[in-house]
Amino acid sequence: YNDAKHFITETLLAWGLWSDRRVDLMLMIAAHESGGFKHNKQIGGGPARGPFQMERRTHDQVWLHSDTIHKRAKKYGITRKDADEMIDDHAYALWMAVHY
């Protein structure tokens, strides 16, 4: 838990997106969805990926329809990746979860 909280806090601070509420929300989502960063693929072979368990379809829709993601992504040098990248790239998974 402490490692996850530190990771989320530091990453959000670097992006200028930090708030206590946002950190708590991301921690709760990860705790529920992946057992707190333990399962990076959905148990049972489902489509969800990463510590926040976002599905490919949701990932793609967020990139297409988020009003803020493109401007913010450019500012921080984040480029769209394949949804499967959320398995190993937890910063990218957090970026997507914050913008969902």
C-alpha positions as a Markdown table, in Angstrom:
| # | Residue | x | y | z |
|---|---|---|---|---|
| 1 | Tyr | 0.0 | 0.0 | 0.0 |
| 2 | Asn | 2.7 | 2.5 | 0.9 |
| 3 | Asp | 4.6 | 1.8 | -2.3 |
| 4 | Ala | 1.5 | 2.2 | -4.4 |
| 5 | Lys | 0.5 | 5.4 | -2.5 |
| 6 | His | 4.0 | 6.8 | -3.0 |
| 7 | Phe | 4.0 | 5.9 | -6.7 |
| 8 | Ile | 0.6 | 7.5 | -7.3 |
| 9 | Thr | 1.4 | 10.6 | -5.3 |
| 10 | Glu | 4.7 | 11.3 | -6.9 |
| 11 | Thr | 3.5 | 10.6 | -10.4 |
| 12 | Leu | 0.4 | 12.9 | -10.0 |
| 13 | Leu | 2.7 | 15.6 | -8.5 |
| 14 | Ala | 5.0 | 15.4 | -11.5 |
| 15 | Trp | 2.0 | 15.8 | -13.8 |
| 16 | Gly | 0.5 | 18.7 | -11.8 |
| 17 | Leu | -2.6 | 16.6 | -11.2 |
| 18 | Trp | -2.1 | 15.8 | -7.5 |
| 19 | Ser | -4.8 | 16.1 | -4.9 |
| 20 | Asp | -5.5 | 14.0 | -1.7 |
| 21 | Arg | -8.9 | 13.0 | -3.1 |
| 22 | Arg | -7.4 | 11.9 | -6.4 |
| 23 | Val | -4.7 | 9.8 | -4.7 |
| 24 | Asp | -7.3 | 8.2 | -2.5 |
| 25 | Leu | -9.5 | 7.4 | -5.4 |
| 26 | Met | -6.8 | 5.9 | -7.5 |
| 27 | Leu | -5.6 | 3.8 | -4.5 |
| 28 | Met | -9.2 | 2.6 | -3.9 |
| 29 | Ile | -9.7 | 1.7 | -7.6 |
| 30 | Ala | -6.3 | -0.2 | -7.6 |
| 31 | Ala | -7.1 | -2.0 | -4.4 |
| 32 | His | -10.5 | -3.2 | -5.6 |
| 33 | Glu | -9.6 | -3.9 | -9.2 |
| 34 | Ser | -6.1 | -5.5 | -9.0 |
| 35 | Gly | -5.6 | -6.3 | -5.3 |
| 36 | Gly | -3.4 | -3.2 | -5.0 |
| 37 | Phe | -1.1 | -3.6 | -8.0 |
| 38 | Lys | -0.9 | -7.4 | -7.6 |
| 39 | His | -2.8 | -8.4 | -10.8 |
| 40 | Asn | -2.0 | -6.6 | -14.0 |
| 41 | Lys | -4.2 | -8.8 | -16.1 |
| 42 | Gln | -7.8 | -9.6 | -15.3 |
| 43 | Ile | -8.2 | -12.8 | -13.4 |
| 44 | Gly | -9.9 | -15.4 | -15.5 |
| 45 | Gly | -8.6 | -14.1 | -18.8 |
| 46 | Gly | -10.8 | -11.1 | -19.1 |
| 47 | Pro | -9.9 | -8.0 | -21.1 |
| 48 | Ala | -9.0 | -5.6 | -18.3 |
| 49 | Arg | -5.3 | -4.5 | -18.0 |
| 50 | Gly | -3.1 | -2.8 | -15.5 |
| 51 | Pro | -3.5 | -2.0 | -11.8 |
| 52 | Phe | -6.7 | 0.0 | -12.6 |
| 53 | Gln | -8.1 | -2.8 | -14.8 |
| 54 | Met | -9.1 | -0.8 | -17.8 |
| 55 | Glu | -10.4 | -2.6 | -20.8 |
| 56 | Arg | -9.1 | -2.0 | -24.3 |
| 57 | Arg | -12.4 | -0.6 | -25.5 |
| 58 | Thr | -12.5 | 1.9 | -22.6 |
| 59 | His | -8.8 | 2.8 | -23.2 |
| 60 | Asp | -9.6 | 3.6 | -26.8 |
| 61 | Gln | -12.7 | 5.6 | -26.0 |
| 62 | Val | -10.9 | 7.7 | -23.4 |
| 63 | Trp | -8.3 | 8.7 | -26.1 |
| 64 | Leu | -11.0 | 9.5 | -28.6 |
| 65 | His | -13.3 | 11.5 | -26.4 |
| 66 | Ser | -11.5 | 13.0 | -23.4 |
| 67 | Asp | -11.6 | 16.8 | -23.6 |
| 68 | Thr | -8.3 | 17.3 | -21.8 |
| 69 | Ile | -6.2 | 14.2 | -22.4 |
| 70 | His | -4.5 | 15.3 | -25.6 |
| 71 | Lys | -3.4 | 18.7 | -24.5 |
| 72 | Arg | -2.2 | 17.4 | -21.1 |
| 73 | Ala | -0.5 | 14.4 | -22.8 |
| 74 | Lys | 1.5 | 16.6 | -25.2 |
| 75 | Lys | 2.6 | 18.8 | -22.2 |
| 76 | Tyr | 4.0 | 15.8 | -20.4 |
| 77 | Gly | 5.4 | 13.9 | -23.4 |
| 78 | Ile | 2.9 | 11.1 | -23.1 |
| 79 | Thr | 1.9 | 9.4 | -26.3 |
| 80 | Arg | -0.9 | 7.0 | -26.9 |
| 81 | Lys | 0.1 | 3.4 | -26.4 |
| 82 | Asp | -1.6 | 0.1 | -26.9 |
| 83 | Ala | -3.9 | -0.9 | -24.1 |
| 84 | Asp | -1.7 | -3.8 | -23.2 |
| 85 | Glu | 1.1 | -1.4 | -22.3 |
| 86 | Met | -0.9 | -0.7 | -19.1 |
| 87 | Ile | 0.2 | -4.2 | -17.9 |
| 88 | Asp | 3.8 | -3.1 | -17.3 |
| 89 | Asp | 3.7 | 0.7 | -17.6 |
| 90 | His | 1.9 | 1.7 | -14.4 |
| 91 | Ala | 2.4 | 5.4 | -15.0 |
| 92 | Tyr | 0.6 | 5.1 | -18.4 |
| 93 | Ala | -2.2 | 3.1 | -16.6 |
| 94 | Leu | -2.5 | 5.8 | -14.0 |
| 95 | Trp | -2.6 | 8.5 | -16.8 |
| 96 | Met | -5.5 | 6.6 | -18.4 |
| 97 | Ala | -7.4 | 6.0 | -15.1 |
| 98 | Val | -7.1 | 9.7 | -14.1 |
| 99 | His | -8.6 | 10.7 | -17.4 |
| 100 | Tyr | -11.5 | 8.2 | -17.4 |
